[in-house]
Amino acid sequence: DAWPRTPLAPGEMLAAQSALPDREAQEPGSPEEDQAGRRAANASSERGAAASTPDYGEKKLPQALIIGVKKGGTRALLEAIRVHPDVRAVGVEPHFFDRNYEKGLEWYRNVMPKTLDGQITMEKTPSYFVTNEAPKRIHSMARDIKLIVVVRNPVTRAISDYTQTLSKKPEIPTFEVLAFKNRTLGLIDASWSAIRIGIYALHLENWLQYFPLSQILFVSGERLIVDPAGEMAKVQDFLGLKRVVTEKHFYFNKTKGFPCLKKPEDSSAPRCLGKSKGRTHPRIDPDVIHRLRKFYKPFNMMFYQMTGQDFQWEQEEGDK
Ligand SMILES: Nc1ncnc2c1ncn2[C@@H]1O[C@H](COP(=O)(O)OS(=O)(=O)O)[C@@H](OP(=O)(O)O)[C@H]1O
């Protein structure tokens, strides 16, 4: 029985979910990638002049989606999987199942790149994972779709999320201030989206109402950095693809401090992700980190039980 019975049963989790207001429901998933909704309509030309092969084939609705999580490593995963010749992906985030749903499926299909028979169409929009309507909407489009979630230690994820907001709005309060409803009482503000997104078990519960676990792959954001080829092997197996993306495609760039691609899909030159990926995080009060770890622990345990995978976020030393 992979389902959690403690501390919250699934029904109770749904109740808990609706009880948590989302203070920043409309917050963009990623400012630098947030042009998506606007740019998506032109996305088929997004590959630009650098694309060496003409766009043969036809546009199809995606057969696989990277649905989250924000700041989990979703861009790194998408850029790595699109190296595969049997994958074609849209570069921007279409935000169809959250912000652009009223535009309709034809709009969505038109956003996709053309594919040849046998090629998989993909997109990534990390906000889907925390969008209440997304599972139902995606299910009604394609009940056999494959879903990929890149997860990361929720404490680090929250700090990464905050770091991104801070880079756009330097005047916001400190992380330590935003994290609490009442700091003296140690009451964490779970309605702050930076914290709420990391309650993975809660969001997953929503997806499991529509999709069996076998249709969802959970990628470790931590392992994607230390062993990108290992995680990519799992992704390719899950998508039913030959293991084409391997160690040979990655190199560790010391300056960047992250693995980079030797040959991205649209170029023959090596490329690391941009400046907004792999930012330096501000130093956070260790006591606040400690309290957040305690806050997430039961939800993490529940998430491990639900997925049958131990992501080892309790083992980590500091916040990395
Ligand atoms: N290869 C490689 N290069 C650079 N960055 C990498 C890579 N693999 C994973 N990561 C981690 O990805 C984090 C950003 O996650 P996302 O791409 O999901 O962010 S977003 O939600 O789309 O804004 C980003 O978070 P921060 O380090 O906090 O900036 C990185 O830690």
The ligand as a MOL file (V3000), in Angstrom:
LIG
                    3D

  0  0  0     0  0            999 V3000
M  V30 BEGIN CTAB
M  V30 COUNTS 31 33 0 0 0
M  V30 BEGIN ATOM
M  V30 1 N 22.5090 22.1530 -15.2110 0
M  V30 2 C 21.9720 23.1240 -14.4760 0
M  V30 3 N 22.3490 24.4200 -14.6480 0
M  V30 4 C 21.8000 25.3930 -13.9040 0
M  V30 5 N 20.8520 25.1930 -12.9670 0
M  V30 6 C 20.4470 23.9270 -12.7510 0
M  V30 7 C 20.9900 22.8430 -13.4880 0
M  V30 8 N 20.4060 21.7010 -13.0530 0
M  V30 9 C 19.5480 22.0520 -12.0930 0
M  V30 10 N 19.5700 23.3820 -11.9040 0
M  V30 11 C 18.7640 24.0760 -10.9060 0
M  V30 12 O 17.5970 24.5600 -11.5830 0
M  V30 13 C 17.0670 25.5760 -10.7450 0
M  V30 14 C 16.0320 26.3640 -11.5090 0
M  V30 15 O 14.9290 25.5220 -11.6690 0
M  V30 16 P 13.8510 25.7000 -12.8230 0
M  V30 17 O 14.5290 25.6930 -14.1470 0
M  V30 18 O 12.8120 24.6690 -12.5970 0
M  V30 19 O 13.3060 27.1500 -12.4940 0
M  V30 20 S 11.9740 27.8390 -13.0520 0
M  V30 21 O 10.8790 27.4230 -12.1880 0
M  V30 22 O 11.7860 27.4490 -14.4460 0
M  V30 23 O 12.2610 29.2880 -12.8990 0
M  V30 24 C 18.2690 26.3440 -10.2790 0
M  V30 25 O 17.9800 26.9050 -9.0250 0
M  V30 26 P 18.9130 27.9970 -8.2930 0
M  V30 27 O 20.2430 27.3330 -8.0580 0
M  V30 28 O 18.2350 28.3180 -7.0260 0
M  V30 29 O 19.0250 29.1750 -9.2200 0
M  V30 30 C 19.3900 25.2920 -10.2590 0
M  V30 31 O 19.7800 24.8980 -8.9630 0
M  V30 END ATOM
M  V30 BEGIN BOND
M  V30 1 1 1 2
M  V30 2 1 2 3
M  V30 3 2 2 7
M  V30 4 2 3 4
M  V30 5 1 4 5
M  V30 6 2 5 6
M  V30 7 1 6 7
M  V30 8 1 6 10
M  V30 9 1 7 8
M  V30 10 2 8 9
M  V30 11 1 9 10
M  V30 12 1 10 11
M  V30 13 1 11 12
M  V30 14 1 11 30
M  V30 15 1 12 13
M  V30 16 1 13 14
M  V30 17 1 13 24
M  V30 18 1 14 15
M  V30 19 1 15 16
M  V30 20 2 16 17
M  V30 21 1 16 18
M  V30 22 1 16 19
M  V30 23 1 19 20
M  V30 24 2 20 21
M  V30 25 2 20 22
M  V30 26 1 20 23
M  V30 27 1 24 25
M  V30 28 1 24 30
M  V30 29 1 25 26
M  V30 30 2 26 27
M  V30 31 1 26 28
M  V30 32 1 26 29
M  V30 33 1 30 31
M  V30 END BOND
M  V30 END CTAB
M  END
